[in-house]
Amino acid sequence: MLKVLSLFDWIACGLVALKRIWINPSHYFASEIDPYAKYIAKRNNPELIHIWNVKKIKWEEYDIDLLIWWSPCQWFSLAGKQLNFNDPRSKLFFEYVRILKEAKPKYFLLENVVMKQERINIISKKLYWIKPIEINSNLVSAQNRRRLYWIWIRNEKWEYNQINISLPNNKWIKMRNIMQSFVDKSYYLTIEQINSIKKRKSYQNPLKWILLPQSKSPTLTARWAWEYHSWMILIWDKWKIRKLTPLECERLQTLPDNYTAWVDNFQRYKMLGNWWTVDVIAHIFKSILK
């Protein structure tokens, strides 16, 4: 009987990863506030239990076995503004540390973006000096996505020990392996759209980074929803240029096809850019729960 608590759960990729290795938790508690994400998570996983205000729950009474957390800390990213712990959103990390100490789970997983070593040290110091492992999703998908994972298990003395896991086997997946065979014409750029893009500032011009079918995608991010027309991912397809479809982005994150299909494309791109590569998480769970 596995009881799981997922903080900042988003669309329940942690639960999808567990099911992928044939583990069905007895309880999967999910903390999330985004209504679209909650709808998609529940639509695909009706057994999921959403919770609201984690500050008002006595976690020591829940007997949690596995605690997982996707850290909403793009503010630590090497590619971002690196606002570090002074940013009020990044301070959510300390709320997580509080829950960790109260829940005392047997297994633990924290994911975060690649960041400067000084910030890695701050996180590790708060997490019993556990060091992260870096895994790039390109081993299991057609997407380059470097992420840090803090993973450990509690021993009989109620102390947390580092878990060293091997990297996933390389599946050698390229864009051509995940591209749809038929794509609606609305995804293809017209000559007018291409000419309009050419007039943009160089850093806003996605024509400079057009993907080829034999290549890998850059990291999906939520900003491709918010700034969709400036930061769209483009690919050559049948001698034309088009945008990636939401279904192709699901495949980049190794989610089931049409997992996010019940909301509009803006929300789909946002969800898919924010969340985990499922097969990476499944590999980690298989290593720690075997």
Stockholm file with secondary structure:
# STOCKHOLM 1.0

chainA/1-290         MLKVLSLFDWIACGLVALKRIWINPSHYFASEIDPYAKYIAKRNNPELIHIWNVKKIKWEEYDIDLLIWWSPCQWFSLAGKQLNFNDPRSKLFFEYVRILKEAKPKYFLLENVVMKQERINIISKKLYWIKPIEINSNLVSAQNRRRLYWIWIRNEKWEYNQINISLPNNKWIKMRNIMQSFVDKSYYLTIEQINSIKKRKSYQNPLKWILLPQSKSPTLTARWAWEYHSWMILIWDKWKIRKLTPLECERLQTLPDNYTAWVDNFQRYKMLGNWWTVDVIAHIFKSILK
#=GR chainA/1-290 SS CCEEEEETCTTTHHHHHHHHTTCCCSEEEEECCCHHHHHHHHHHCTTCEEECCGGGCCGGGTCCSEEEEECCCGGGBTTSCCCGGGSTTTTHHHHHHHHHHHHCCSEEEEEEECBCHHHHHHHHHHTTTCCCEEEEGGGTSSBCCEEEEEEEEECTTSCEEECCCCCCCCCCCCHHHHCCSSCCGGGBCCHHHHHHHHTSCGGGCGGGGCBCTTSCBCCCCTHHHHTHHHHCCEEEETTEEEECCHHHHHHHTTCCTTTTTTSCHHHHHHHHHHSCCHHHHHHHHHHHHC
#=GC SS_cons         CCEEEEETCTTTHHHHHHHHTTCCCSEEEEECCCHHHHHHHHHHCTTCEEECCGGGCCGGGTCCSEEEEECCCGGGBTTSCCCGGGSTTTTHHHHHHHHHHHHCCSEEEEEEECBCHHHHHHHHHHTTTCCCEEEEGGGTSSBCCEEEEEEEEECTTSCEEECCCCCCCCCCCCHHHHCCSSCCGGGBCCHHHHHHHHTSCGGGCGGGGCBCTTSCBCCCCTHHHHTHHHHCCEEEETTEEEECCHHHHHHHTTCCTTTTTTSCHHHHHHHHHHSCCHHHHHHHHHHHHC
//
